[in-house]
C-alpha cells in the first residue's frame, strides 16, 4: 500500500454559539513542513495539535487552519478610547482637520482595538479535538485513494521496464555477431593480415567486457523488489526512491556497455520510464 502526500480535509460545526471551521491541506515535501494557524481560545492547544498532525500525517507540507466565528453576534473587540482621544489630540495639534477626519485616521493607527481573552472550555475542546481527528482521517482516506492511482501507474511502468529488459536479451543475441562483423570490416579496410586465433581470443575478451548478463539479472531483481515494496503494508516513498537509484545504476551501466544502436535505443526508453517513476515518487509518502 502506498499513500500520496496530497490531500484535503475540511469540517464545519457549531458548538456553544461558535462556528468552528477546521481545514487541512497537504502537499509533497521531503520532510514534515507544518504551518498551523489557530484562533483563540484554542491557541493554547497548538503544541498538542502539532503532535497529533505529525503522528498521523508523518511527512509532507501541511497547512492547518482552525478558525472560530461567533454566531450570536458577540463582539470580542473593544475600542481603547483613551488611546483614540490621544491620537486625535496629536493629529489636531499638527494639522487643521475635522473631527470626522481625525477619527478616521486614528482608527487605523496601532493599539486602537484590543481583543478580550476567552477562556478555553473543556467541553468545547473535547468536541474540537474529535473533529480534528475526523479531518485527519478524511485526509488519510484521500491520500490512500490517491496512492491507489499512483500504484497502478507504477505497476504499468515497472512492467514496461521488465519488457524492455527482455528486449535487451534479444538484442544481446544479435549484438555479438554484429560487433564481430564490424571489427572484421575495420581490419579488412586496413588490409592487414592478422592471426585468426589471436583475433578470436581478442574478440572473446572484448565481448566479455561488454556482457550485460549481470546487469540484466540485477535489474530484474530490483524491479521485482520495487513491486514487492509497493505491495507492503506501509507506504515508504523514500525506500522506493532508493530502489529507483539502483535501477538507474544498472540501466546506465547497460547503456555504457551497449555498443549496439538498437540496444542503446532500448536503454533510452528504459531511462524515460524510470524518470517518470521518479517524478511520481516525489508525491509518495
LUMLUM-825721 format. One line per field, with one value per residue (C-alpha): residue number from 0; x, z, y; residue in one letter. Coordinates in nm, 2 decimals. Each point is the difference from the previous one (the first is absolute). Example, Ala and Ser with C-alpha at 12.3 -4.5 7.8 and 13.67 -1.06 7.14 Angstrom:
! residues 2
seq: [0/1]
px: [1.23/0.14]
pz: [0.78/-0.07]
py: [-0.45/0.34]
type: [A/S]
END
This chain:
! residues 285
seq: [0/1/2/3/4/5/6/7/8/9/10/11/12/13/14/15/16/17/18/19/20/21/22/23/24/25/26/27/28/29/30/31/32/33/34/35/36/37/38/39/40/41/42/43/44/45/46/47/48/49/50/51/52/53/54/55/56/57/58/59/60/61/62/63/64/65/66/67/68/69/70/71/72/73/74/75/76/77/78/79/80/81/82/83/84/85/86/87/88/89/90/91/92/93/94/95/96/97/98/99/100/101/102/103/104/105/106/107/108/109/110/111/112/113/114/115/116/117/118/119/120/121/122/123/124/125/126/127/128/129/130/131/132/133/134/135/136/137/138/139/140/141/142/143/144/145/146/147/148/149/150/151/152/153/154/155/156/157/158/159/160/161/162/163/164/165/166/167/168/169/170/171/172/173/174/175/176/177/178/179/180/181/182/183/184/185/186/187/188/189/190/191/192/193/194/195/196/197/198/199/200/201/202/203/204/205/206/207/208/209/210/211/212/213/214/215/216/217/218/219/220/221/222/223/224/225/226/227/228/229/230/231/232/233/234/235/236/237/238/239/240/241/242/243/244/245/246/247/248/249/250/251/252/253/254/255/256/257/258/259/260/261/262/263/264/265/266/267/268/269/270/271/272/273/274/275/276/277/278/279/280/281/282/283/284]
px: [0.00/0.12/-0.14/0.02/0.12/-0.27/-0.33/-0.28/-0.22/-0.26/-0.27/-0.24/-0.21/-0.17/0.07/-0.12/-0.10/0.34/0.04/0.33/0.17/0.28/0.19/0.31/0.19/0.31/0.25/0.32/0.32/0.31/-0.07/-0.29/-0.05/-0.29/-0.17/-0.27/-0.24/-0.24/-0.24/-0.07/-0.10/0.18/0.34/0.13/-0.06/0.23/0.28/-0.24/-0.16/0.35/0.09/-0.33/0.06/0.36/-0.10/-0.28/0.14/0.38/0.13/-0.09/-0.08/-0.30/-0.22/-0.24/-0.26/-0.23/-0.23/-0.27/-0.31/-0.25/-0.35/-0.17/0.15/0.22/0.27/0.34/0.17/-0.01/0.11/0.27/-0.17/0.28/0.25/-0.23/-0.06/0.38/0.05/-0.27/0.16/0.34/-0.14/-0.18/0.32/0.18/-0.28/-0.33/-0.24/-0.36/-0.10/-0.12/0.33/0.20/-0.21/0.04/0.38/0.02/-0.20/0.27/0.29/0.15/-0.16/-0.34/-0.17/0.05/-0.13/-0.17/0.17/-0.24/0.05/0.03/-0.31/0.09/-0.32/0.06/0.36/-0.12/-0.23/0.26/0.26/-0.22/-0.08/0.38/0.03/-0.29/0.17/0.33/-0.17/-0.16/0.35/0.13/-0.28/0.07/0.37/-0.08/-0.23/0.26/0.26/-0.20/0.00/0.38/0.05/-0.18/0.23/0.31/-0.10/-0.05/0.33/0.19/-0.16/0.12/0.35/-0.01/-0.10/0.28/0.24/-0.12/0.07/0.36/0.04/-0.12/0.24/0.28/-0.03/0.01/0.28/0.28/0.02/-0.07/0.30/0.22/-0.09/0.06/0.35/0.08/-0.11/0.23/0.29/-0.08/0.00/0.35/0.10/0.22/0.05/-0.08/0.04/-0.35/0.04/0.12/-0.28/-0.26/0.16/-0.01/-0.36/-0.10/0.18/-0.16/-0.35/0.04/0.06/-0.32/-0.21/-0.31/-0.13/0.08/-0.16/-0.31/-0.03/0.04/-0.23/-0.28/0.06/-0.03/-0.33/-0.14/0.10/-0.17/-0.33/0.05/0.05/-0.30/-0.22/0.13/-0.23/0.18/0.05/0.37/0.07/0.36/0.07/-0.15/0.22/0.31/-0.10/-0.04/0.35/0.12/-0.22/0.15/0.36/-0.06/-0.17/0.30/0.25/-0.19/0.00/0.37/0.06/-0.25/0.22/-0.30/-0.25/-0.33/0.11/0.09/-0.34/-0.16/0.20/-0.12/-0.36/0.09/0.14/-0.31/-0.23/0.22/-0.01/-0.38/0.00/0.24/-0.22/-0.30/0.19/0.05/-0.37/0.01/0.00]
pz: [0.00/-0.08/0.09/-0.18/0.19/-0.17/0.20/0.12/0.30/0.13/0.26/0.13/0.32/0.26/0.38/0.26/-0.25/-0.17/-0.36/-0.02/-0.34/-0.02/-0.33/-0.08/-0.33/-0.08/-0.28/-0.07/0.20/0.10/0.37/0.21/-0.07/0.24/-0.02/0.28/0.04/0.29/0.14/0.36/0.23/-0.13/-0.05/0.32/-0.16/-0.29/0.12/0.06/-0.35/-0.16/0.16/-0.11/-0.36/-0.01/0.13/-0.25/-0.32/0.06/-0.31/-0.24/0.00/0.22/0.04/0.30/0.07/0.30/-0.01/0.24/-0.08/0.26/-0.13/0.28/-0.12/0.31/-0.05/0.16/-0.12/0.21/-0.10/0.22/0.03/0.18/-0.27/-0.27/0.18/0.03/-0.37/-0.09/0.23/-0.16/-0.36/0.07/0.15/-0.33/-0.25/-0.04/-0.06/0.09/0.28/-0.26/-0.19/0.33/0.11/-0.34/0.02/0.37/-0.06/-0.23/0.25/0.23/0.32/-0.07/0.05/0.26/0.01/0.30/0.11/-0.01/0.24/-0.15/0.07/0.07/-0.16/-0.31/-0.03/0.02/-0.29/-0.20/0.07/-0.13/-0.31/-0.07/0.01/-0.25/-0.24/0.03/-0.08/-0.30/-0.11/0.05/-0.21/-0.27/0.00/-0.03/-0.29/-0.18/0.09/-0.18/-0.32/0.03/0.07/-0.33/-0.19/0.17/-0.07/-0.37/-0.03/0.18/-0.23/-0.30/0.14/0.05/-0.37/-0.10/0.19/-0.20/-0.32/0.12/0.01/-0.36/-0.10/0.18/-0.23/-0.30/0.13/0.02/-0.38/-0.08/0.21/-0.14/-0.36/0.07/0.13/-0.29/-0.25/0.16/-0.02/-0.37/-0.07/0.15/-0.24/0.27/0.06/0.36/0.19/0.00/0.33/0.17/-0.16/0.14/0.35/-0.01/-0.12/0.29/0.25/-0.15/0.00/0.36/0.10/-0.18/0.15/0.18/0.15/0.36/-0.05/-0.15/0.30/0.26/-0.19/0.00/0.37/0.08/-0.20/0.19/0.32/-0.09/-0.06/0.33/0.19/-0.19/0.15/0.35/0.29/0.04/-0.23/-0.03/-0.29/0.11/-0.02/-0.35/-0.09/0.11/-0.21/-0.30/0.05/-0.03/-0.31/-0.16/0.08/-0.19/-0.29/-0.03/0.01/-0.27/-0.21/0.03/-0.10/-0.28/-0.30/-0.22/-0.13/0.06/0.35/0.07/-0.13/0.23/0.30/-0.08/0.02/0.34/0.13/-0.11/0.19/0.31/0.00/-0.01/0.30/0.19/-0.07/0.14/0.30/0.12/0.10/0.19/0.38]
py: [0.00/0.35/0.34/0.32/0.31/0.21/0.03/0.22/-0.02/0.25/0.00/0.26/-0.02/0.22/-0.03/0.24/0.27/-0.03/-0.10/-0.19/-0.08/-0.24/-0.03/-0.20/0.00/-0.21/0.00/-0.19/0.08/-0.19/0.05/0.12/0.37/0.11/0.33/0.04/0.29/-0.01/0.26/0.06/-0.16/-0.31/0.16/-0.17/-0.34/0.07/-0.23/-0.29/0.05/0.01/-0.34/-0.15/0.12/-0.12/-0.35/-0.04/0.16/-0.08/0.20/0.27/0.37/0.04/0.31/-0.02/0.27/0.01/0.31/0.10/0.22/0.12/-0.07/0.20/0.33/0.02/0.26/-0.08/0.32/0.32/0.35/0.15/0.34/0.17/-0.09/0.12/0.33/0.05/-0.08/0.26/0.26/-0.05/0.01/0.33/0.14/-0.04/0.07/0.17/-0.29/-0.09/-0.23/-0.26/0.01/-0.03/-0.30/-0.17/0.04/-0.10/-0.32/-0.13/0.06/-0.28/-0.11/0.15/-0.34/-0.26/-0.36/-0.15/-0.32/-0.30/-0.29/-0.35/-0.21/-0.36/-0.13/0.22/-0.13/-0.36/0.05/0.19/-0.27/-0.27/0.21/0.04/-0.38/-0.02/0.25/-0.19/-0.33/0.17/0.11/-0.35/-0.15/0.25/-0.09/-0.37/0.05/0.22/-0.27/-0.27/0.21/0.04/-0.37/-0.10/0.24/-0.14/-0.36/0.08/0.18/-0.28/-0.26/0.22/-0.01/-0.37/-0.04/0.23/-0.22/-0.29/0.20/0.04/-0.38/-0.02/0.28/-0.17/-0.30/0.23/0.22/-0.26/-0.08/0.37/0.11/-0.27/0.08/0.37/-0.07/-0.23/0.26/0.25/-0.24/-0.08/0.38/0.02/-0.29/-0.16/-0.37/-0.11/-0.32/-0.15/-0.18/0.32/0.19/-0.24/0.03/0.37/0.00/-0.23/0.22/0.32/-0.15/-0.12/0.37/0.09/-0.28/0.13/-0.32/0.10/0.34/-0.15/-0.25/0.28/0.23/-0.26/-0.07/0.37/0.02/-0.29/0.16/0.32/-0.18/-0.19/0.33/0.15/-0.27/0.02/0.11/0.33/0.30/0.07/0.24/0.04/-0.37/-0.01/0.29/-0.20/-0.29/0.23/0.12/-0.36/-0.06/0.32/-0.12/-0.33/0.17/0.25/-0.29/-0.18/0.31/0.05/-0.37/-0.01/0.10/-0.10/0.25/-0.20/-0.07/0.36/0.11/-0.25/0.14/0.35/-0.13/-0.16/0.33/0.18/-0.24/0.03/0.38/-0.01/-0.24/0.24/0.30/-0.18/-0.13/0.36/-0.01/-0.33/0.00]
type: [X/X/X/X/X/X/X/X/X/X/X/X/X/X/X/X/X/X/X/X/X/X/X/X/X/X/X/X/X/X/X/X/X/X/X/X/X/X/X/X/X/X/X/X/X/X/X/X/X/X/X/X/X/X/X/X/X/X/X/X/X/X/X/X/X/X/X/X/X/X/X/X/X/X/X/X/X/X/X/X/X/X/X/X/X/X/X/X/X/X/X/X/X/X/X/X/X/X/X/X/X/X/X/X/X/X/X/X/X/X/X/X/X/X/X/X/X/X/X/X/X/X/X/X/X/X/X/X/X/X/X/X/X/X/X/X/X/X/X/X/X/X/X/X/X/X/X/X/X/X/X/X/X/X/X/X/X/X/X/X/X/X/X/X/X/X/X/X/X/X/X/X/X/X/X/X/X/X/X/X/X/X/X/X/X/X/X/X/X/X/X/X/X/X/X/X/X/X/X/X/X/X/X/X/X/X/X/X/X/X/X/X/X/X/X/X/X/X/X/X/X/X/X/X/X/X/X/X/X/X/X/X/X/X/X/X/X/X/X/X/X/X/X/X/X/X/X/X/X/X/X/X/X/X/X/X/X/X/X/X/X/X/X/X/X/X/X/X/X/X/X/X/X/X/X/X/X/X/X/X/X/X/X/X/X]
END
